[in-house]
Amino acid sequence: MTSLHVPTLPGHDFNLPAELQGLDELAYNLWWSWTPRAQSLFSRIDVGAWSRHRNPIPVLRSVDQARWAELTADEDFMVDASRVLDEFGRYMSNGSESWYRSSPERQMPGPIAYFCAEFGIHESMQIYSGGLGILAGDHCKSASDAALPFVGIGLLYRRGYFRQQIDADGHQEHAQPDIDPSQLPLRRARGRDGAPVVVKVQIAERDVHAAVWVAQVGRVPILLLDTDVPINDKADRPITHILYVRGREMRLCQELVLGIGGVRALRALAIEPAVWHLNEGHSAFLLLERARELARATPGIAAGEALRRVGIDAVFTIHTPVPAGNEVFGRDLVVPALASWFEATKADPSELLELGRGHTDDPNAPFDMTAFVLRHATGANAVSQLHGETANQTWRELAGHPIGAITNGVHVPTWLGRPVRRIIKEAIGVPLGVDLNGPDPLAGLGTLDDAELWGAHQQQKRELVAFLEGRLARQFARHGESPTLLRQVRGVLDPDAMTIGFARRFATYKRADLLFSDEERLARILASPERPVQVIIAGKAHPADRPGQQVIQRIFELSRSDRLRGRVFIVEDYDMRIARFLVAGVDIWLNNPRRPMEASGTSGMKAAINGVPSVSILDGWWDEGYNGFNGWAIGDREPDGDDAAQDGADSTELYRLLEDEIVPRFFDRPPGGVPASWVETMRASIASALWQFSTARMLSEYVDRLYLPAVREPIRV
């Protein structure tokens, strides 16, 4: 089957000159989000608009005819535009050399329908929160690179996920963005009748309508449902406004729209999936909608049997061992919301509630979305080998079958810095604008020259320093700092210091403050005049997570203390752009969750492909990724059982590693020379991650171990 095409209504008419026809289609395809040459091209058109918006739609809308005349007269610009458009055209027109298309035995009879509550494609589209969304975005990008028939289904959050500001006292402040779809690379889906697609979902006794937008990600369309349409009651229009809204009834409404509305959007577009992939439990209600369809087509079929049948081609990915990550809803909310489903299927509410019972005998147990899907999906997987062990301990008995493990990965073209990308391309002889087809080219990494690899990393580090100093200057200015201090921000980061990066959600199990357990010892490590070290920290705590916000406040206060000022920096409003600079430019990546609470932890993978080693707890991906040459392990695999004692042991070992191994190796070099042993660790980091922890490898496992078996016969991974 060829790549999937979803018809859309026209986007903006940019009044492009004839010589630049094609820029409009490129602007509406997020292929540019992982193609630096395309981003540079749009930036040259209007650097101010690009800097403000970070996407080409407002750039092209801002251009007048005089500017187009200048650009078409610029020979260099026109040559670059022609090359980018040619590359885009080739990408979209074939795919025959991808690992999927070149494997006839892998061909699917229809597309994969991939449901997820969030998608992180690019920072300009703030409809993602963290790791789940970034993984979903990378999954779609790799599906595009592979020319795999694939369609994503999510929600268009017009108020997105919150923007973070940290005030002068270290308190996290929350502000919701106001997302205008007309300023984004989004177009309305067009139905078979030529009209914009609108689907209807019955919630309790009312109809909620949702418009369907299309975000085109290379060859992969993502359908985004939007309830902010005039036909809806004013109280229902905000259903899809805020990602991970706190109110339980509103969250339930979101997940009904995602699951039920998502199925109806696919039907309205005549898309017949071969496999239904539920990425986390938020989309569990899609099984109810498909069972309702089957009940209507098969009079007399029992609801339980209908659910069993639609589970045969459904697969499920669990992303967290943290209880809060597994969605549950009170019975008093679920039963009235699904009144029309009970009527259509003749099901007794108690029967459905039992199918959604988690690990409890409570007669009033809430409806557990994870438990419900596990009882029905034909295959299920965790997202690292260690997570597979914990998931089986938690869920295997309830699911009735083992839960496999497909370790997450990252989309290499999105996360690999340009200088390192260039020298890797020269070493392996394969461009990295799309995914690798396999690990064979990595043998060429042995030819990476020490000086070239170190030089490429140093360039990425300089880019990080310049970017962060600009962010810190704006942050300090908002705090009312003096002009004298603001002038000093330029140069506050030491490009010669060993730079530790730590960036993730500030959930307390991630222990963002572990490094600060012994302030005096840390200060000695950071302030050495011969071997200086600095720490960059970024991340958000959920608005409802008060303990996580308190961790942010404590670290902020310490960063302003006499001991640590000028050596510890906390950067606000962590997003994909900050992440790209950090994983490419820091010298070492720190991760210290409480084992085994980190399901995967893809940020360390992003750093690794850039040659940035990790120093990490043996949790998530690092439990299988650490090989003794590509970084450092904090502690061992046997937890203490006492959280306080474990924190003490882990922090002590972290300090020892920094003092005795990591910092000395980084600074072991001739004056002005290359740290040869450190660069060897960098090379080992790249070699261990570039294929093994890529979404290309991950996706190939999904195809072979979940998607194809779900098409051919019921499976248990």
Protein Blocks (a to p, Z undefined) as FASTA:
>chain_A
ZZddddddddddehiafklgojlmmmmpcklmmmmklmmmmmmmommlmmmnopaklmmm
mpcfklmmmmmmmmklmmmmmmmmmmmmmmmmnommpmklmmmklpcfbdcddddfbdcf
bfklccbfblmlmmmmmmmmmmmmnopacdddddddfklpadddddfkopacdddddddf
klpccdddddfkopacdddddehjbccddddddddehjaccddddfbbfkbcfklmmmmm
pghifblklmmmmmmmmmmmmmmmmmmnopacfbdcdehjklmmmmmmmmmmmmmmmghi
afklmmmmmmmmgccddfbfbfklpccddfklmmmmmmmmmmmnopafklmmmmmpccdf
bfkbccdfklmmmmmmmbdcdfbfklmmmmmmmmmmmnopacddddddddfklmmcfklm
mmmmmmnopackbccfbjklmmmmmmpcfklmmmmmmmmmmmmmmmmmmmmmmmmmmnop
afklmmmmnopacfkbccddddddfbfklommlmmmpmmlmmmmmmpmklgcddddeddd
dfklmmlmmmmmmmmmmmmpmklgokaccdehiafklmmmmmmmmmbdcdddddfkbfno
pmlmmmmmnopacddddehjllmmpgojncccehjfbdfhiaklmmmmmmmmmmmmmmmm
mmmmmmgccehiacfklmmmmmmmmmmmmmmmccklmmmmmmmmmmmmmmmoccdZZ
